[in-house]
Amino acid sequence: MDVKELNKSQLILLAILLSFITSIATGITTVTLLEKAPQSVTVPINRIVLETVEKIVPAETLENRENIKALSKEQKQLLEDLKAIKPLTVSLYLKGDKAKSINDKILATGLFLGNEKVVIASVVPLPSEGQVYIIKSVLGEQIVSKVTLEKDFTIIELSKVKPSVTTTEKEEVKPIEETPKENPSTNPATIQ
């Protein structure tokens, strides 16, 4: 039988058969090559395969919708309040060194307290020699000029100078003033 004698449906079936045989041969060849390849090649390929496997999540049914409760008035108000203070939130970072490929490290989060102050809800360690703290917010980056430690929180004063891209860090940053709050019971001036 000659290929020229086949009709359209037979040609389509032949094309499907050839593509099926080709895919099986490709799969067998790939598996064989991966078994013989060194680990430095197979490990990244296996990671990619494992990460690209999709998880099947069942669609939401009417039964699941009935179990979902509407938000109460208090929950709605809390959600609105959180949306309102989002622009006031800030993050305190330890400035990294881009020349050495060191990223900024987040230390804490807090809220603006006036124009040039930030309150952090935890006690933040004072920076050591050469370390620079910066505040990142919707306003951009701002340099920390003073750190005041309280009993359960930290107040940070911001520098009026914005970080400059053209100068080096040592030129643009002044040392941070450290003012740990004294405990009134140990300060002799406050004891009566």
C-alpha positions as CSV (number, residue, x, y, z in Angstrom):
1,M,0.0,0.0,0.0
2,D,1.3,3.4,-0.9
3,V,0.9,6.6,1.1
4,K,-0.5,8.4,-2.0
5,E,-3.5,5.9,-1.9
6,L,-4.6,6.9,1.6
7,N,-7.7,9.1,2.0
8,K,-7.9,12.1,4.4
9,S,-9.2,10.3,7.5
10,Q,-6.4,7.6,7.1
11,L,-3.8,10.4,6.8
12,I,-5.0,12.0,9.9
13,L,-4.9,8.7,11.8
14,L,-1.4,8.1,10.5
15,A,-0.3,11.5,11.7
16,I,-1.8,10.9,15.2
17,L,0.0,7.5,15.4
18,L,3.3,9.0,14.4
19,S,3.0,11.8,17.0
20,F,2.1,9.3,19.7
21,I,5.1,7.1,18.9
22,T,7.3,10.2,18.8
23,S,6.1,11.3,22.2
24,I,6.7,7.9,23.7
25,A,10.2,7.7,22.2
26,T,11.0,11.2,23.5
27,G,9.8,10.3,27.0
28,I,11.9,7.1,27.1
29,T,15.0,9.0,25.8
30,T,14.6,11.8,28.4
31,V,14.3,9.4,31.3
32,T,17.3,7.4,30.1
33,L,19.4,10.5,29.8
34,L,18.4,11.8,33.2
35,E,19.3,8.5,34.8
36,K,22.8,8.6,33.3
37,A,23.3,12.4,33.9
38,P,25.4,13.7,36.8
39,Q,23.6,15.0,39.9
40,S,24.5,18.6,39.1
41,V,22.2,18.3,36.1
42,T,19.4,16.3,37.5
43,V,18.8,18.2,40.8
44,P,17.8,21.5,39.2
45,I,15.6,19.7,36.7
46,N,13.8,17.7,39.5
47,R,13.3,20.9,41.4
48,I,11.7,22.6,38.4
49,V,9.4,19.6,37.8
50,L,8.3,19.4,41.5
51,E,7.6,23.2,41.7
52,T,5.6,23.3,38.5
53,V,3.2,20.5,39.6
54,E,-0.2,22.2,40.0
55,K,-2.4,21.5,43.0
56,I,-6.0,20.8,42.4
57,V,-8.2,22.9,44.6
58,P,-11.9,21.9,44.7
59,A,-14.3,24.6,43.5
60,E,-16.3,26.4,46.1
61,T,-19.6,24.7,46.6
62,L,-22.9,26.0,47.9
63,E,-22.3,24.1,51.1
64,N,-19.0,25.9,51.7
65,R,-20.7,29.3,51.0
66,E,-23.3,28.7,53.6
67,N,-20.6,28.1,56.3
68,I,-19.0,31.5,55.6
69,K,-20.3,34.2,57.9
70,A,-20.7,37.8,57.1
71,L,-18.5,40.3,59.0
72,S,-20.0,41.9,62.1
73,K,-20.1,45.7,62.5
74,E,-17.1,45.6,64.8
75,Q,-15.1,43.5,62.3
76,K,-16.0,45.8,59.5
77,Q,-15.0,48.9,61.5
78,L,-11.7,47.2,62.5
79,L,-11.0,46.4,58.8
80,E,-11.7,50.1,57.9
81,D,-9.4,51.3,60.7
82,L,-6.6,49.1,59.5
83,K,-7.0,50.3,55.9
84,A,-6.9,53.9,57.2
85,I,-3.6,53.5,59.2
86,K,-1.8,51.5,56.4
87,P,-0.1,54.7,55.1
88,L,1.1,55.5,58.6
89,T,3.0,52.2,59.0
90,V,6.7,52.0,58.6
91,S,9.5,49.4,58.7
92,L,12.8,49.8,60.4
93,Y,15.7,48.3,58.5
94,L,19.4,47.8,59.1
95,K,21.0,49.3,56.0
96,G,22.9,46.8,53.9
97,D,25.9,47.3,51.7
98,K,25.0,47.1,48.0
99,A,28.7,47.0,47.0
100,K,29.1,43.7,49.0
101,S,25.6,42.5,47.8
102,I,24.2,42.7,51.4
103,N,20.5,43.5,51.4
104,D,18.7,45.7,53.9
105,K,17.6,43.6,57.0
106,I,14.2,44.3,58.5
107,L,14.3,44.8,62.3
108,A,10.8,46.0,63.3
109,T,7.6,47.7,62.2
110,G,5.9,50.7,63.7
111,L,3.8,53.9,63.1
112,F,4.5,57.5,62.4
113,L,4.3,59.7,65.6
114,G,4.2,63.2,64.3
115,N,6.3,64.5,61.4
116,E,9.8,63.4,62.2
117,K,9.2,60.6,64.8
118,V,8.4,56.9,64.6
119,V,7.3,54.6,67.4
120,I,8.2,51.0,67.3
121,A,6.2,48.5,69.3
122,S,9.2,46.6,70.5
123,V,12.6,47.4,72.0
124,V,15.1,47.6,69.1
125,P,18.8,47.0,69.8
126,L,21.0,50.1,69.5
127,P,23.1,50.1,66.3
128,S,26.7,49.2,66.7
129,E,29.6,51.1,65.2
130,G,29.2,51.6,61.4
131,Q,25.6,50.3,61.3
132,V,22.9,52.6,59.8
133,Y,19.2,52.3,60.5
134,I,16.7,53.5,57.9
135,I,12.9,53.8,57.9
136,K,11.0,52.7,54.8
137,S,7.4,53.8,54.3
138,V,5.1,55.1,51.6
139,L,7.2,58.3,51.7
140,G,10.3,56.4,50.8
141,E,13.5,55.9,52.8
142,Q,14.5,58.1,55.7
143,I,17.6,58.0,57.8
144,V,17.3,57.5,61.5
145,S,19.1,60.2,63.5
146,K,18.2,59.3,67.1
147,V,17.1,56.2,68.9
148,T,15.4,56.4,72.3
149,L,14.7,53.2,74.2
150,E,11.7,53.1,76.5
151,K,10.6,50.2,78.7
152,D,8.5,48.4,76.2
153,F,8.9,50.4,73.0
154,T,11.4,52.5,71.0
155,I,11.0,56.0,69.7
156,I,13.0,56.9,66.6
157,E,13.7,60.4,65.3
158,L,14.2,60.8,61.6
159,S,16.8,62.9,59.9
160,K,15.6,65.7,57.7
161,V,18.2,64.7,55.1
162,K,17.0,62.0,52.6
163,P,19.4,59.3,51.5
164,S,21.3,60.4,48.4
165,V,22.2,58.1,45.6
166,T,25.2,60.1,44.5
167,T,27.1,60.2,47.8
168,T,28.5,57.3,49.8
169,E,26.9,56.2,53.0
170,K,29.7,57.6,55.2
171,E,29.2,61.1,53.7
172,E,25.4,61.1,54.1
173,V,24.9,59.5,57.5
174,K,25.7,61.0,60.9
175,P,26.1,58.7,63.9
176,I,22.9,57.9,65.7
177,E,22.4,59.6,69.0
178,E,21.5,56.9,71.6
179,T,19.4,58.0,74.6
180,P,18.3,55.0,76.7
181,K,15.6,56.1,79.1
182,E,16.7,55.9,82.7
183,N,14.7,54.0,85.2
184,P,13.3,56.6,87.8
185,S,14.0,54.1,90.6
186,T,17.7,54.0,89.9
187,N,18.2,57.7,89.1
188,P,19.3,59.5,92.3
189,A,17.8,62.8,91.2
190,T,14.3,61.3,91.2
191,I,14.4,59.4,94.4
192,Q,12.8,61.2,97.3
